[in-house]
Amino acid sequence: MIKSHHFSAILPVSQAVYQWTDQDFLKLLKTLVQQVGLNTVGEMAIAFQPQGMSAVVLLEESHVALHFWPEESKVSVDIHVCDFQHNNYEKAEQLTHLLTLHLSSSDHCDDWHHLSLIR
């Protein structure tokens, strides 16, 4: 049996985020993924013209995707992890807190939605 956890949010961004490049977003994702104990196996980031960007980190456990809309002052984040070899719920939940602290003008995680599935 495999259990999977999906967290998603659209967060307000802090002013500091407006100065970041697509590589800054990617570096943040990789650093925080490693900090919580998940395993990066691939990555990609792209900046859009005239504005915005997307960054994705592929995980051994699944993925983390981030999309920044500066014209809306919002960032959407999608975290999906599976429990194939370990229970990764707490790691994913910790990642929601860290991403909120680093990206948002808010320090609480009320904007996150969570869904767990058993396959």
Backbone as a chain_set.jsonl record, in Angstrom:
{"seq": "MIKSHHFSAILPVSQAVYQWTDQDFLKLLKTLVQQVGLNTVGEMAIAFQPQGMSAVVLLEESHVALHFWPEESKVSVDIHVCDFQHNNYEKAEQLTHLLTLHLSSSDHCDDWHHLSLIR", "coords": {"N": [[0.847, -1.174, 0.0], [0.567, 2.189, -0.877], [0.816, 5.399, 0.365], [-0.058, 8.725, -0.345], [0.652, 12.217, -0.161], [-0.677, 15.362, -0.67], [-0.077, 18.714, -0.802], [-1.181, 22.013, -1.245], [-1.103, 25.496, -2.103], [-1.939, 28.959, -2.501], [-0.102, 31.667, -2.057], [0.388, 34.92, -0.549], [3.046, 37.074, -1.557], [6.21, 38.126, -0.157], [7.907, 41.312, -0.242], [10.626, 40.988, -0.813], [10.804, 38.81, -2.528], [10.27, 39.7, -5.092], [12.659, 40.496, -6.171], [14.017, 38.225, -6.822], [15.517, 35.765, -8.994], [14.692, 33.176, -11.423], [16.458, 31.147, -10.819], [17.04, 31.666, -8.141], [14.624, 30.964, -6.913], [14.632, 28.231, -7.512], [16.942, 27.397, -6.161], [16.132, 27.891, -3.513], [13.997, 26.02, -3.278], [15.422, 23.558, -3.613], [17.21, 23.675, -1.441], [15.475, 23.742, 0.809], [14.045, 21.354, 0.445], [16.107, 19.48, 0.802], [16.735, 20.124, 3.445], [14.498, 19.234, 4.898], [14.711, 16.543, 4.542], [13.998, 15.204, 2.196], [14.517, 13.925, -1.185], [16.105, 15.216, -3.924], [15.921, 14.611, -7.405], [15.858, 15.741, -9.871], [15.52, 18.88, -11.705], [14.103, 22.045, -12.74], [13.78, 25.338, -13.979], [12.162, 28.275, -15.129], [11.998, 31.515, -16.484], [9.468, 33.791, -17.368], [8.464, 36.04, -19.977], [6.64, 39.012, -20.055], [7.002, 38.806, -17.334], [7.061, 36.748, -14.323], [7.482, 33.293, -13.291], [8.385, 29.79, -13.194], [9.24, 26.986, -11.213], [10.433, 23.716, -10.723], [11.042, 20.919, -8.745], [11.968, 17.71, -9.01], [11.347, 14.891, -7.096], [12.648, 12.025, -5.399], [10.581, 11.079, -4.013], [8.373, 12.295, -5.212], [7.276, 15.354, -6.222], [7.895, 18.986, -6.157], [6.404, 21.956, -7.0], [6.469, 25.333, -8.093], [4.98, 28.439, -8.807], [5.239, 31.733, -9.785], [3.473, 34.726, -9.801], [4.032, 37.83, -10.349], [2.47, 40.07, -11.028], [0.132, 39.615, -9.709], [0.942, 39.435, -7.138], [1.326, 36.937, -5.98], [2.155, 33.521, -5.206], [1.981, 30.217, -6.254], [2.063, 27.005, -4.829], [2.828, 23.602, -5.043], [3.026, 20.598, -3.487], [3.867, 17.279, -3.562], [4.131, 14.198, -2.131], [5.082, 10.786, -1.67], [4.636, 7.848, 0.362], [6.312, 5.634, -0.103], [8.705, 4.207, 0.818], [9.09, 5.329, 3.295], [7.338, 7.102, 5.898], [6.372, 10.109, 4.85], [4.845, 12.272, 5.499], [5.211, 14.177, 7.637], [7.554, 15.427, 6.778], [6.724, 16.673, 4.416], [4.792, 18.384, 5.477], [6.405, 19.984, 7.113], [7.868, 21.214, 5.105], [5.87, 22.837, 3.979], [5.6, 24.778, 5.977], [8.188, 25.947, 6.023], [8.415, 26.939, 3.38], [6.332, 28.8, 3.405], [7.321, 30.643, 5.292], [9.626, 31.594, 3.929], [8.691, 32.625, 1.492], [6.328, 34.099, 1.756], [4.35, 36.934, 2.767], [3.201, 36.383, 5.049], [3.248, 34.552, 8.142], [1.871, 32.321, 8.867], [0.212, 29.187, 8.211], [-2.343, 28.96, 7.104], [-3.334, 29.036, 4.518], [-2.835, 26.678, 3.198], [-3.833, 23.639, 1.625], [-4.677, 20.23, 2.138], [-4.464, 16.871, 1.07], [-4.7, 13.438, 1.482], [-4.013, 10.312, 0.035], [-4.645, 6.846, -0.351], [-3.187, 4.244, -2.027]], "CA": [[0.0, 0.0, 0.0], [1.302, 3.451, -0.949], [0.05, 6.563, 0.769], [0.525, 9.934, -0.904], [0.222, 13.455, 0.481], [-0.644, 16.493, -1.584], [-0.297, 20.016, -0.189], [-1.17, 23.091, -2.231], [-1.472, 26.809, -1.569], [-1.628, 30.195, -3.204], [0.359, 32.509, -0.958], [0.842, 36.277, -0.841], [4.507, 37.09, -1.511], [6.889, 39.24, 0.494], [8.552, 42.219, -1.189], [11.953, 40.471, -1.176], [10.653, 37.818, -3.599], [10.25, 40.387, -6.384], [14.038, 40.657, -6.639], [14.595, 36.909, -7.088], [15.517, 35.182, -10.337], [14.193, 31.805, -11.427], [17.456, 30.311, -10.145], [16.878, 31.868, -6.698], [13.501, 30.123, -6.501], [15.073, 26.842, -7.604], [17.887, 27.177, -5.052], [15.336, 27.801, -2.296], [13.315, 24.723, -3.258], [16.39, 22.474, -3.387], [17.736, 23.791, -0.077], [14.449, 23.349, 1.782], [13.788, 19.923, 0.245], [17.19, 18.766, 1.48], [16.644, 20.408, 4.88], [13.457, 18.397, 5.523], [15.064, 15.139, 4.398], [13.527, 14.606, 0.95], [15.638, 13.687, -2.094], [15.979, 15.782, -5.263], [16.482, 13.812, -8.497], [15.832, 16.558, -11.083], [15.087, 20.251, -11.459], [13.969, 22.934, -13.881], [13.184, 26.644, -13.699], [12.057, 29.109, -16.321], [11.435, 32.851, -16.316], [8.587, 34.159, -18.469], [8.482, 37.445, -20.353], [7.469, 40.025, -19.417], [7.188, 38.562, -15.895], [6.628, 35.463, -13.802], [8.41, 32.175, -13.405], [8.021, 28.49, -12.632], [10.355, 26.129, -10.806], [9.994, 22.379, -10.333], [12.052, 19.99, -8.252], [11.494, 16.32, -8.996], [11.827, 14.202, -5.905], [12.548, 10.567, -5.336], [9.272, 10.847, -3.412], [7.422, 12.85, -6.182], [7.682, 16.656, -6.767], [7.491, 20.279, -5.618], [6.313, 22.929, -8.089], [6.206, 26.685, -7.637], [4.691, 29.368, -9.903], [5.177, 33.094, -9.256], [2.778, 35.734, -10.598], [4.3, 39.122, -9.708], [1.38, 41.024, -11.262], [-0.912, 39.299, -8.729], [1.6, 39.343, -5.821], [1.004, 35.591, -5.486], [2.925, 32.349, -5.609], [1.28, 28.96, -5.979], [3.002, 25.933, -4.503], [2.257, 22.268, -5.068], [3.943, 19.603, -2.912], [3.286, 15.939, -3.589], [5.095, 13.181, -1.685], [4.556, 9.442, -1.439], [5.204, 7.116, 1.495], [6.72, 4.332, -0.623], [9.616, 3.52, 1.74], [9.041, 6.004, 4.597], [6.234, 8.024, 6.093], [6.906, 11.429, 4.52], [3.859, 13.31, 5.801], [5.792, 15.244, 8.453], [8.521, 16.153, 5.952], [5.951, 17.545, 3.525], [4.185, 19.422, 6.31], [7.488, 20.9, 7.483], [8.178, 21.977, 3.9], [4.855, 23.898, 3.847], [5.939, 25.849, 6.931], [9.412, 26.628, 5.577], [8.122, 27.712, 2.173], [5.524, 29.951, 3.818], [8.218, 31.614, 5.931], [10.569, 32.166, 2.974], [8.051, 33.242, 0.332], [5.102, 34.842, 1.986], [4.289, 38.065, 3.685], [2.501, 35.83, 6.208], [4.024, 33.491, 8.788], [1.002, 31.206, 9.247], [-0.016, 28.26, 7.095], [-3.782, 28.76, 6.909], [-3.667, 28.988, 3.099], [-2.501, 25.364, 2.645], [-4.84, 22.58, 1.563], [-4.017, 18.93, 2.214], [-5.223, 15.678, 0.688], [-3.945, 12.188, 1.53], [-4.623, 9.217, -0.699], [-4.059, 5.519, -0.167], [-3.284, 3.467, -3.273]], "C": [[0.898, 1.245, 0.0], [0.362, 4.569, -0.543], [0.73, 7.788, 0.173], [-0.125, 11.151, -0.267], [0.386, 14.596, -0.505], [-0.995, 17.753, -0.8], [-0.265, 21.057, -1.296], [-1.623, 24.383, -1.567], [-1.199, 27.884, -2.613], [-1.352, 31.205, -2.101], [0.631, 33.938, -1.419], [2.365, 36.302, -0.704], [5.042, 38.298, -0.76], [7.593, 40.081, -0.568], [9.911, 41.695, -1.656], [11.893, 39.538, -2.377], [10.7, 38.472, -4.985], [11.641, 40.56, -6.987], [14.682, 39.335, -7.061], [14.532, 36.549, -8.572], [14.911, 33.777, -10.262], [15.167, 30.871, -10.716], [17.419, 30.483, -8.628], [15.726, 31.016, -6.164], [13.914, 28.649, -6.488], [16.026, 26.497, -6.461], [17.136, 27.045, -3.731], [14.648, 26.445, -2.199], [14.277, 23.591, -2.929], [16.926, 22.494, -1.961], [16.719, 23.301, 0.946], [14.083, 21.878, 1.666], [14.846, 19.1, 0.968], [17.084, 18.927, 2.996], [15.601, 19.523, 5.568], [13.703, 16.905, 5.334], [14.462, 14.436, 3.199], [14.679, 14.606, -0.054], [15.353, 14.2, -3.506], [16.633, 14.86, -6.287], [16.495, 14.568, -9.829], [15.303, 17.941, -10.766], [14.943, 21.007, -12.771], [13.332, 24.23, -13.405], [13.174, 27.444, -14.988], [11.423, 30.443, -15.938], [10.617, 33.176, -17.56], [8.693, 35.656, -18.739], [7.06, 37.919, -20.594], [7.714, 39.772, -17.936], [6.69, 37.177, -15.525], [7.672, 34.382, -13.983], [7.806, 30.928, -12.801], [9.289, 27.737, -12.292], [9.777, 24.803, -10.324], [11.202, 21.584, -9.867], [11.401, 18.615, -8.238], [12.149, 15.62, -7.82], [11.799, 12.696, -6.111], [11.155, 10.194, -4.837], [8.122, 11.435, -4.244], [7.897, 14.217, -6.667], [7.25, 17.835, -5.882], [7.505, 21.252, -6.786], [5.899, 24.282, -7.522], [5.995, 27.575, -8.859], [4.475, 30.746, -9.304], [4.516, 34.023, -10.262], [2.999, 37.094, -9.95], [3.167, 40.124, -9.891], [0.213, 40.802, -10.303], [-0.377, 39.272, -7.299], [1.334, 37.996, -5.162], [2.012, 34.563, -5.983], [2.072, 31.118, -5.295], [2.343, 27.878, -5.776], [2.232, 24.621, -4.451], [3.332, 21.305, -4.56], [3.222, 18.26, -2.952], [4.38, 14.959, -3.178], [4.368, 11.869, -1.431], [5.285, 8.806, -0.262], [5.718, 5.744, 1.064], [7.625, 3.575, 0.342], [9.582, 4.088, 3.155], [7.766, 6.828, 4.685], [6.787, 9.435, 5.91], [5.935, 12.57, 4.814], [4.495, 14.474, 6.568], [6.817, 16.06, 7.68], [7.805, 17.13, 5.029], [5.317, 18.69, 4.315], [5.235, 20.452, 6.744], [7.875, 21.787, 6.297], [7.151, 23.091, 3.677], [5.184, 25.072, 4.762], [7.153, 26.642, 6.461], [9.169, 27.473, 4.333], [7.28, 28.943, 2.502], [6.412, 31.029, 4.422], [9.129, 32.316, 4.933], [9.914, 32.959, 1.848], [7.0, 34.284, 0.665], [5.282, 36.04, 2.907], [3.558, 37.649, 4.968], [3.371, 34.747, 6.838], [3.14, 32.345, 9.274], [0.611, 30.419, 8.004], [-1.492, 27.994, 6.835], [-4.175, 28.603, 5.448], [-3.432, 27.616, 2.462], [-3.695, 24.427, 2.692], [-4.103, 21.243, 1.509], [-4.981, 17.822, 1.831], [-4.289, 14.482, 0.786], [-4.729, 11.11, 0.803], [-3.909, 7.912, -0.389], [-4.279, 4.757, -1.464], [-2.871, 2.047, -3.009]], "O": [[1.853, 1.34, 0.77], [-0.755, 4.67, -1.051], [1.957, 7.883, 0.182], [-1.295, 11.122, 0.115], [1.449, 14.775, -1.099], [-2.071, 17.851, -0.21], [0.582, 20.992, -2.187], [-2.404, 24.38, -0.615], [-0.344, 27.73, -3.485], [-2.235, 31.555, -1.319], [1.058, 34.151, -2.554], [2.919, 35.628, 0.165], [4.413, 39.356, -0.729], [7.843, 39.602, -1.674], [10.301, 41.944, -2.797], [12.838, 39.484, -3.164], [11.133, 37.839, -5.948], [11.773, 40.75, -8.196], [15.787, 39.335, -7.604], [13.629, 36.966, -9.298], [14.651, 33.259, -9.176], [14.745, 29.907, -10.078], [17.735, 29.543, -7.898], [15.836, 30.418, -5.094], [13.58, 27.913, -5.559], [15.924, 25.425, -5.865], [17.465, 26.183, -2.916], [14.706, 25.791, -1.158], [13.99, 22.759, -2.068], [17.08, 21.442, -1.341], [17.059, 22.533, 1.845], [13.835, 21.221, 2.677], [14.523, 18.138, 1.664], [17.315, 17.976, 3.743], [15.806, 19.107, 6.709], [12.983, 16.084, 5.904], [14.412, 13.206, 3.166], [15.713, 15.224, 0.2], [14.473, 13.687, -4.197], [17.749, 14.383, -6.08], [17.075, 14.094, -10.805], [14.715, 18.166, -9.709], [15.567, 20.667, -13.776], [12.456, 24.225, -12.539], [14.062, 27.307, -15.829], [10.455, 30.499, -15.181], [11.031, 32.868, -18.677], [8.978, 36.441, -17.835], [6.326, 37.239, -21.31], [8.546, 40.448, -17.33], [5.994, 36.52, -16.299], [8.628, 34.544, -14.741], [6.86, 30.982, -12.015], [10.292, 27.838, -12.998], [8.772, 24.766, -9.615], [12.249, 21.579, -10.515], [10.411, 18.387, -7.542], [13.352, 15.746, -7.588], [11.016, 12.176, -6.905], [10.617, 9.143, -5.184], [6.97, 11.086, -3.986], [8.839, 14.271, -7.458], [6.391, 17.714, -5.009], [8.51, 21.363, -7.489], [5.089, 24.366, -6.599], [6.739, 27.48, -9.834], [3.634, 30.921, -8.423], [4.931, 34.106, -11.418], [2.224, 37.482, -9.076], [2.923, 40.945, -9.006], [-0.606, 41.7, -10.106], [-1.146, 39.105, -6.352], [1.14, 37.913, -3.949], [2.63, 34.722, -7.036], [1.515, 30.998, -4.204], [3.369, 27.847, -6.456], [1.138, 24.541, -3.893], [4.415, 21.212, -5.138], [2.11, 18.122, -2.443], [5.435, 14.9, -3.81], [3.203, 11.846, -1.033], [6.41, 9.183, 0.064], [5.567, 4.778, 1.811], [7.349, 2.418, 0.66], [9.991, 3.422, 4.106], [7.188, 7.206, 3.665], [7.583, 9.902, 6.725], [6.18, 13.71, 4.419], [4.33, 15.632, 6.183], [6.939, 17.265, 7.902], [8.228, 18.276, 4.878], [5.313, 19.834, 3.861], [4.968, 21.654, 6.739], [8.172, 22.969, 6.47], [7.517, 24.179, 3.233], [5.058, 26.229, 4.362], [7.145, 27.872, 6.498], [9.66, 28.597, 4.239], [7.499, 30.013, 1.934], [6.266, 32.206, 4.095], [9.383, 33.513, 5.071], [10.529, 33.876, 1.304], [6.814, 35.246, -0.08], [6.222, 36.13, 3.696], [3.33, 38.47, 5.857], [4.149, 34.095, 6.142], [3.609, 31.482, 10.017], [0.675, 30.928, 6.885], [-1.852, 26.904, 6.389], [-5.254, 28.083, 5.161], [-3.793, 27.409, 1.304], [-4.465, 24.415, 3.653], [-3.035, 21.139, 0.907], [-6.151, 17.83, 2.212], [-3.193, 14.511, 0.227], [-5.949, 11.009, 0.937], [-2.694, 7.894, -0.188], [-5.406, 4.636, -1.944], [-2.878, 1.222, -3.922]]}, "num_chains": 1, "name": "protein.A"}
